[in-house]
Amino acid sequence: MNVRHLLIVLTYFVMTSTAMAAPREITVYSDGILIEQEVTVRKGGTEFSLPAPIRENSLRVKPLDGGSIGRVELVPFRLPEKQQKELDSLTEQKSRLEDRLKALDTREEIFAAAAKSQSSKTPRKTKTNPDPLAAVRQGTDFAIAQLEAVNTSRRRTIQELKRVEARLAAVQKAVTGGPTVRITAPAPRIRIAAVLAEGAWTPSYDIRLQGDGFALLTLLARLPVLPEGYAVRVVNASLGGSRQEQALPVTAAGPVRLAQWRLPVEQERTVNAPLPSCQFLIRNNSGTPLAAGEAALYVAGEYLGTVLLPALAGDATAKISLP
């Protein structure tokens, strides 16, 4: 194979690989998660399975490269047959164990009443019952033995129920998925977008007291568990906000830094001791309302612990205390 043919083969391979590696993106907002996927259409149709349940009426399908969309069908998620059988079996086991516990409660009431009845009897000697105390003891001992058997059975049933519930929760978590989108489209490529039913970033903060009447406040985004295999970005906005907000890429370095402000503080009092304490007032003059969240507190560069930053409207003031 000459160099020209080799270049042609390599170019074809790169173009094919690029086409196969369609963009897969997740954008995390303050009130939801947007998932987007480019899909290649072959023979006029394609299917795409979403990785998690989605919000109602959030699905969008956009044609690319000048194409068009014919028909879009959303097929509800169905468990694989093997997992469905295991879930059905575990659910049935759980129901049987719960029924057994109810039956044991009834047995306990019966034998507890029998033991009480036997112990309250007045022994009376007769020709047919020459030793009434022995008969009472025998009846009481029998009722108590039955109560012990009930308690043993209940303990074993509760242990088995916990095991079944734990396995049921594990299977349900492992097989969670979303609906499948079936699309008829003459377009060569399409872009599918939807908002997941659950999830959003939650705010947390760093507060660094500067010692000059100001604090450096950093807003961080903590992310929920996300589907794997997607490029992840975070936007400091809601789903209904402006799309002009900058989307910040997520790395493995920890929470995403969304914004930072230098805010005035007053009445700062810090006790540097083995159990330190710190109090101050902080005023939000950033022009941006701040949601409540946990904040790491630093004084003169030293980490002292975590505090709660309450929700702060524009120009509002809050008292921060540690501990």
QUIQUI-V789964 format. One record per residue. PSI is psi in radians with two decimals (NA if undefined). OMEGA is omega as a letter, one per 30 degrees, with the letter a starting at -180 (NA if undefined). Layout:
psi->PSI omega->OMEGA
psi->PSI omega->OMEGA
//
This chain:
psi->2.19 omega->a
psi->3.05 omega->a
psi->-0.67 omega->a
psi->-0.79 omega->l
psi->-0.65 omega->l
psi->-0.71 omega->l
psi->-0.67 omega->l
psi->-0.77 omega->a
psi->-0.77 omega->a
psi->-0.70 omega->l
psi->-0.75 omega->l
psi->-0.73 omega->a
psi->-0.75 omega->l
psi->-0.76 omega->l
psi->-0.71 omega->l
psi->-0.74 omega->l
psi->-0.68 omega->l
psi->-0.70 omega->l
psi->-0.65 omega->a
psi->-0.62 omega->a
psi->1.18 omega->a
psi->2.54 omega->a
psi->2.32 omega->l
psi->1.99 omega->a
psi->2.50 omega->l
psi->2.25 omega->l
psi->2.11 omega->a
psi->2.13 omega->l
psi->3.05 omega->a
psi->-0.27 omega->a
psi->0.31 omega->l
psi->3.06 omega->a
psi->2.14 omega->l
psi->2.21 omega->l
psi->2.36 omega->a
psi->2.47 omega->a
psi->2.23 omega->l
psi->2.33 omega->a
psi->2.37 omega->l
psi->2.31 omega->a
psi->2.25 omega->l
psi->2.36 omega->l
psi->0.59 omega->l
psi->0.10 omega->a
psi->2.83 omega->l
psi->2.88 omega->l
psi->2.57 omega->l
psi->2.20 omega->l
psi->2.10 omega->l
psi->2.54 omega->a
psi->-0.18 omega->a
psi->2.85 omega->l
psi->2.61 omega->a
psi->2.81 omega->l
psi->2.59 omega->l
psi->2.38 omega->l
psi->0.48 omega->l
psi->-0.12 omega->a
psi->2.33 omega->l
psi->2.47 omega->l
psi->2.09 omega->a
psi->2.26 omega->l
psi->2.52 omega->l
psi->2.86 omega->l
psi->0.61 omega->l
psi->0.28 omega->a
psi->-2.86 omega->a
psi->2.92 omega->a
psi->2.31 omega->l
psi->-1.29 omega->a
psi->2.48 omega->l
psi->2.23 omega->l
psi->2.32 omega->l
psi->1.99 omega->a
psi->2.16 omega->a
psi->2.64 omega->l
psi->2.39 omega->l
psi->2.39 omega->l
psi->2.55 omega->l
psi->2.63 omega->a
psi->-0.70 omega->a
psi->-0.83 omega->a
psi->-0.62 omega->l
psi->-0.70 omega->l
psi->-0.72 omega->l
psi->-0.72 omega->l
psi->-0.75 omega->l
psi->-0.74 omega->a
psi->-0.76 omega->l
psi->-0.67 omega->l
psi->-0.71 omega->l
psi->-0.74 omega->l
psi->-0.73 omega->l
psi->-0.75 omega->l
psi->-0.73 omega->l
psi->-0.73 omega->a
psi->-0.68 omega->l
psi->-0.67 omega->l
psi->-0.67 omega->l
psi->-0.70 omega->l
psi->-0.69 omega->l
psi->-0.73 omega->l
psi->-0.67 omega->l
psi->-0.62 omega->l
psi->-0.74 omega->l
psi->-0.75 omega->l
psi->-0.69 omega->a
psi->-0.73 omega->l
psi->-0.72 omega->a
psi->-0.87 omega->a
psi->-0.50 omega->l
psi->-0.72 omega->l
psi->-0.64 omega->l
psi->-0.73 omega->l
psi->-0.73 omega->l
psi->-0.70 omega->a
psi->-0.74 omega->a
psi->-0.74 omega->a
psi->-0.38 omega->a
psi->-0.04 omega->a
psi->2.55 omega->l
psi->1.95 omega->a
psi->2.38 omega->l
psi->2.11 omega->a
psi->2.29 omega->l
psi->3.05 omega->l
psi->-0.68 omega->a
psi->-0.24 omega->a
psi->1.27 omega->a
psi->-0.36 omega->a
psi->1.37 omega->a
psi->-0.58 omega->l
psi->-0.67 omega->l
psi->-0.71 omega->l
psi->-0.70 omega->l
psi->-0.78 omega->l
psi->-0.72 omega->a
psi->-0.78 omega->l
psi->-0.72 omega->l
psi->-0.78 omega->l
psi->-0.69 omega->l
psi->-0.79 omega->a
psi->-0.72 omega->l
psi->-0.70 omega->l
psi->-0.69 omega->l
psi->-0.67 omega->l
psi->-0.70 omega->l
psi->-0.71 omega->l
psi->-0.68 omega->l
psi->-0.79 omega->a
psi->-0.72 omega->l
psi->-0.79 omega->l
psi->-0.69 omega->l
psi->-0.77 omega->a
psi->-0.79 omega->l
psi->-0.67 omega->a
psi->-0.73 omega->l
psi->-0.72 omega->l
psi->-0.76 omega->l
psi->-0.68 omega->l
psi->-0.73 omega->l
psi->-0.71 omega->l
psi->-0.77 omega->a
psi->-0.75 omega->l
psi->-0.68 omega->l
psi->-0.75 omega->l
psi->-0.68 omega->l
psi->-0.77 omega->l
psi->-0.68 omega->a
psi->-0.75 omega->l
psi->-0.76 omega->l
psi->-0.70 omega->l
psi->-0.66 omega->a
psi->-0.47 omega->a
psi->0.23 omega->l
psi->2.31 omega->l
psi->3.08 omega->a
psi->-3.12 omega->a
psi->2.91 omega->l
psi->2.34 omega->l
psi->2.11 omega->l
psi->2.20 omega->a
psi->2.29 omega->l
psi->2.11 omega->a
psi->2.29 omega->l
psi->-0.06 omega->l
psi->2.48 omega->l
psi->-0.52 omega->l
psi->2.61 omega->l
psi->2.82 omega->l
psi->2.13 omega->l
psi->2.33 omega->l
psi->2.51 omega->l
psi->2.73 omega->l
psi->2.21 omega->a
psi->2.66 omega->a
psi->-0.49 omega->a
psi->2.76 omega->l
psi->2.60 omega->l
psi->2.90 omega->l
psi->2.63 omega->l
psi->2.51 omega->a
psi->2.48 omega->l
psi->2.91 omega->a
psi->2.73 omega->l
psi->2.26 omega->l
psi->2.05 omega->a
psi->1.86 omega->l
psi->2.25 omega->a
psi->-0.27 omega->a
psi->0.12 omega->a
psi->0.40 omega->a
psi->0.18 omega->l
psi->2.74 omega->l
psi->2.47 omega->l
psi->1.96 omega->a
psi->2.13 omega->a
psi->2.24 omega->l
psi->2.19 omega->a
psi->2.59 omega->l
psi->2.07 omega->l
psi->2.30 omega->a
psi->2.58 omega->l
psi->3.11 omega->l
psi->2.25 omega->a
psi->2.71 omega->l
psi->2.52 omega->a
psi->2.76 omega->l
psi->0.19 omega->a
psi->2.52 omega->l
psi->2.27 omega->a
psi->2.36 omega->l
psi->2.77 omega->l
psi->2.41 omega->l
psi->2.30 omega->l
psi->1.18 omega->a
psi->2.95 omega->l
psi->2.96 omega->l
psi->-0.49 omega->l
psi->0.10 omega->a
psi->-2.99 omega->a
psi->2.42 omega->l
psi->0.01 omega->l
psi->-0.15 omega->l
psi->2.44 omega->a
psi->2.30 omega->l
psi->2.18 omega->a
psi->2.28 omega->l
psi->2.61 omega->l
psi->2.33 omega->l
psi->-3.12 omega->l
psi->0.15 omega->a
psi->-0.11 omega->l
psi->-2.81 omega->a
psi->2.59 omega->a
psi->2.27 omega->l
psi->2.05 omega->a
psi->-0.66 omega->a
psi->2.86 omega->l
psi->2.41 omega->a
psi->2.70 omega->l
psi->1.86 omega->a
psi->2.54 omega->l
psi->2.51 omega->l
psi->2.67 omega->l
psi->2.84 omega->l
psi->0.73 omega->a
psi->2.22 omega->l
psi->2.08 omega->a
psi->2.29 omega->l
psi->1.99 omega->a
psi->1.78 omega->a
psi->2.98 omega->l
psi->-0.60 omega->l
psi->1.55 omega->a
psi->2.78 omega->l
psi->2.68 omega->a
psi->2.36 omega->l
psi->2.50 omega->l
psi->2.86 omega->l
psi->2.36 omega->l
psi->2.38 omega->a
psi->2.30 omega->a
psi->1.59 omega->l
psi->0.42 omega->a
psi->-0.30 omega->a
psi->0.04 omega->a
psi->2.17 omega->l
psi->2.44 omega->a
psi->2.26 omega->l
psi->2.72 omega->l
psi->2.60 omega->l
psi->2.86 omega->l
psi->2.48 omega->a
psi->2.36 omega->l
psi->2.29 omega->a
psi->2.28 omega->l
psi->2.34 omega->l
psi->2.14 omega->a
psi->0.64 omega->l
psi->-0.12 omega->a
psi->2.29 omega->l
psi->2.21 omega->a
psi->-0.31 omega->a
psi->-2.88 omega->a
psi->2.55 omega->l
psi->2.95 omega->l
psi->2.13 omega->l
psi->1.99 omega->a
psi->2.88 omega->l
psi->2.33 omega->a
psi->2.02 omega->l
psi->3.04 omega->l
psi->2.25 omega->l
psi->0.26 omega->l
psi->2.75 omega->a
psi->2.49 omega->l
psi->2.59 omega->l
psi->2.23 omega->l
psi->2.30 omega->a
psi->2.46 omega->l
psi->2.13 omega->f
psi->NA omega->NA
//
